[in-house]
């Protein structure tokens, strides 16, 4: 190897090392992620952006101001009057908001006295923390942070002729309430927060369009009502089937827990679910999934190529590509140097067999690359990456 060639190789290796270091610091660089949450959305957005992601924020729903929710106070007064035997607390935020709303209307002490006199069950550690912060004690916690498991616990000890108060969390699990009633319990519910449509009605349709067109890598949800709101909006737009198909094939969905996942599962979509139902665990899972499944690397005669979502680097240098050439390059990289037929590439780009349109896309790709020879024509067969 000549001194010049050795220097070039060393420079390429250094560039590759630098790119790898940058990827470790910004694992989501090049990826576009949709955020549908309203409450605590900024925490999630900041965490994703710190890791390099481009975020599209379109809250599907927001929580109604407590001052406007007279039904909450009516239900609270009914629970105080009923003096329940058992109470289920499902969420920390719901528990805190319930106590705050009761204080606002002058019945906070009465609520705490009522809850202190009954046996309280909590759905998870965060709900337990909120219960104890209010000066109350719980007697049981769900092993998997689901309402169904809590109901199993109550049914095991018997609820016939008992009154059960259930703090709901914006998404009513009707089946669990019915199980309690069928077992002879009187069930009273309270919903400390209601979901209403957010301001900026055009944001959610734009996010749905991005998902349908494949201009999104991951779509995140932190509440089941947000999923239902997206389904409803997609139906109104006439693109529900297209959205579901895209979420099954092109766009990864990620949720904070199994309750949020259920409307997706019901629609045939399999979301990512972290083992611990926390926002931090969700972010780590998204990073791991994209790194394992959506980063393409290949050593070629034109240099080391890394494609992360929409971010292309050749020997560590950023290269800008338009959407169609980028899609074409992603397919060729995935083939690892094997030939892809003109027909398959035309179908991928939805060119309906147009030879001229495919040739133009290949030409645009070559002209955007530092070395156009990276894309090799195989006569009468198709195209491949020159490795």
N, C-alpha and C positions, 0 to 999 in steps of 0.2 A: 504494500500500500504506500502510495506517495505521501509526502508530508502534507500536500494540499488536501488530498483525499482524507487523510487522517484528521486534519483540522476540521474539515466539513463534517465528518462523522461525529467528532467530539462536540461540535456546535449543535448538531441535530439532537444528540443525546442530552445535552444541557437544556435545550428547548423543551424536549419531552419531559425531563425531570421537573422543569419549571411549571409546565402545564399540569403535571400530576399533582404538584404541590398546591396549585391554584384550585384544582378540582376538589382536593381534600378540604380546603378552606371554604369553597363555594360549591357544595355538592349539587345544588339545584340550578347552577348557571346554565342558561339556555333553555330552561323549562318554563312553561306557562301554566300557572295553577289558578283555578277558580275557587273563590271563597264565597260561600252562600250565607254565612252566619251574620247575625246582627250584633248580639251581645258578645262582648270580648273579641270582636272581629279584629280590632287593631292589634291585639296581642298576637293573634295568629298571622296576620299580614306581616307584621314586623319580623317575626321569627322566620317566615319564609323568605322575605326579602333579604334578611341578613345572610341567608344561605345562598343568595344569588338568583332566586326565582323572580320571574315577572308575574305579578299578581293581578288578576281581574276580580274586583270585588263587586258582587251584586247580591245584596242581602235579599233573601227570598221572603222573609218575614221579619217583623220587629215586635218587641213586647210593648203592649199598650201601657200608657202611664197609669200608675196605681190609683191616682186621684179619679180617673175616669171609670174605674172598675167597681161599680156599686154592687155587682153580683158577688164579688169576693167578700164584701162586708156582710151581705145577707147570709151567705153560706157560713161565714165564721160565726155569726150570731146563732145560727141554727145548731152548729156543732157545740157551742158553749151551753146552749139550752138543753141539748140531748145528753150531755155528760157521757161521752163514749167510753166503752170499756177498753178499746184498743185503738191505736193510731199508727198509720204507716206514713213515714216521711220519705219521699222518693228522691228529692234533690236538695243540695245545700242552698242554692240560690232561691228555690221556692220556699224553703223553710224561713230563710232570712226575710224574704219579701213579705211573707205571710205575717210574721211578727211586726215588721215595720208598718204594714198597712193597718194592722189592728191598733198599733200605737197611734197612728195618724187619726183614727176615728174614736180614740178614747176607750178602747176595750182591750188593750194589750195585756193588762194584768189579769183580766178575766180569762183570756185565752191561755196564758201561761199556767194559771191555776187549773184550768180544765185539762191541759195536756200533762201537767204534773201529776194529776190524779189517775191517769190511765196508763196502760202498758204500751210503751212506744217501741216500734220496730223500724229499722232504717235500711235503706236499699244499698248503702255503700259507705266507705270511710268519710267521704266529704259530707254526706248528709248527717252522719254521726257527729262530725265536728260542729256542724251548725246547731244540732240539737243540744249538744253539751255547752256550746257558747251561749245558748239561751237560758242556761241554768237547769236544763232538763236531763233526764237519764233515759237510756234505751235499754231494752232487755233482749234484743236480738238483731242480727245483721245478716243480710243476704250473702251467701258464699260466692255468688257470681255477679252481684250488683244488678239483679233483675227483680222486677216486681213479682214475676211468676214464682220465684223461689221464696219470696216473703209470704206470698199467699199460701204456698205449700206448708210453710211453718205454722201459719195461723190455723189452717185446716187440720193439721196434725194434732193441735191441742184443743181444737173444737171452738166453733164460733156460733153455734146455735143459740138464738135468743140474745145474742150480744150485739152491741152497736159498735161499728168499726168506722172510724174517720180516716179518709185517705187523702193525703196531699198529692194532687196530680201535678204534672210537669209540662203542661202545654200539649201533650199528646196522650190522649186517654186510651189506656189498654182496656177496652170494654170487656174483653173476655175474662180478665182477672176479677173485675168488679162483679161480673155475672157468677163466677165461681163462688165468691163469698155469699152472694144472695141465695144461690141454689143450695148452699149449706146451712141456710137459716139465719144468716146475719142481716141486720139492718145496716145498710151502707150509706154513709154521708160523705160527699166529696167537696173539696175546695181546690180551686185552681188559682194559685197566687199570681200567675202571669198568663195573659192571653196573647195569642199571636194575631197581628193585624198586618195589612199590606204596608210596606215601607214607602218612604218618599223616593222619588226618582223611578217611576214605573217602567222606564225604558231600559234600565240596567239589566234586569233579569232576562228579558228577551234577547239582548245582545250577547249575554253569556251563553244562552241556549244556542244561539246561532253559531257561536265560536265552537261549542261542543259538537254540533251537527256537522260542521265543516272540517273538523279535525284540527282546528287551530287552538287546541287546548290539550295539555298532557294529562293533567289530573284535575278532578273536581272533588272538592271537600264538602262534607256536611257535618254539622255538630248537633242537629236536631231532626227528628223524623218529620215534624210539620214542614220544615224547609224542603224536604224531598217531595212531600205531597203538593206543596205550593209550586214547585218546579214542574211536576206532572201536569197540574192544572193549567199553568201558563203555556206549556208546550201544546196541550190540547187546544187552547184558545188560538194558538199560532198555526195549528194544523200540522205540527211537526213531531208529534209525540212518538210515532213509530220510528221516525228517522233518529230522534234523540236516543231512544232505547237501543237501537242497533249500534249507534256510535259508542254508547257507553259499554256495550258488550264487546266491541272490537277495537276501537281506536283510543278511547279516553278512559283512563283508570279512575275509578271512584274510590274515595277513602273516607271512612266515617270514624267517629270517636268511640262507638260502642254498638252492641247488638240491637239495642232499641232503635237507634238511628238507622241501622242497616236494614231493618225489616221491610220498609216500603220498597227499597231497591231490590232485595231478594224476591219479594212478591212479584216484581216486574221482570225477573229473570236476570238481573244484574248481580254480579258477585263482587262486592266491594272489599277493599283492604280494611281489616279490623285489628287494631293493636291488642296485645294481650292485656295491657293495663289501659283502662278506658280513660285516658288523660290526653290533653292536647299535646304535651311534650312527646308522649309515646307515639301519637299519630304522626307528628312531624318526622320523627326518626324512622318510622315505617315507610313513609313516602320517600325519604332520601334513600333508604336501602333498596326499595323496589325499583326506583328509577336507575340507580347505579347498576343494579344487576340485570335489568331488562331493557333499558332504553339508552344505554351508552354504547356506541359502536367505535371500536378501535381497530386499525389495520395498518401494518407496515407495508408500504408500497415503494416502487421505484421513484415516486415523486415526493416521498417523505412519509413521516408518521402522521396518520389521520386520526382525529378524535371528533366524533359527532355526539354532542350532548343536547338532545332536544333540537333547538334551533341554532345552537352555537357550534360552529365548525372551526376547528383549528388544524392547521397543517404545519407540522414542526413547531408547534406552539404559537403560530401566528393566526390571528382571527381572520376568517374569510366570510364575507357577507353573501348570502344566497337568497334569491326570491323563493316563494313557497313551492312552485312546481319543480324547479331544479333541485331544491332541497329534498323534496319527496323522492325524486329520481335517484339522487345520490344515496339517500338512506337505504333504498332498496338494493342498489349495487353493492354498498358496503355490507349489507346483511348477507349477500351472496358470497362474500369473501373471495372474490376473484372468479367465481363461476359465471358462465354466460347466462344472461337473462334475455329471453326472446323479446322481439319487438311487440308481439301480441300481448305478452304479460305486462310489459311496461305501459303499453297503450291503455290496457284495462286499469292498471294502477292509477294512472293519471286521468282516467275517465275521458279519454280522447276519442272513444268510439271508433277505434281502428284507423284514425287519421295518421297516415305516414308522414305527411308534411308537418303536422303539429308535433309529433314525437321528435322528428329531426330538429325542429326549431328549439324544442326544450333541451335536447342534448347540446345543441350549439350554444345556447345561453349558459348552460352549466359549464361547458369547456371554457368559455370566455371569462367566466367569473373566477376560475381556479388559477392559481399561480402557474400551474403546468397543465395545459389543456390535454396533453397526451395521457393524463391519468385515466381518462375515459377512452377505452379502446373499442373500435368497431370490429365486430367479427362478421365478415361478409356472409350474407344470407342466413345469419343466425340471430344476431342481436348485439348487445353491448356487455362489457364487463369492466371492472376495475383492473388496471394494469399493476399487478403485484410484483 
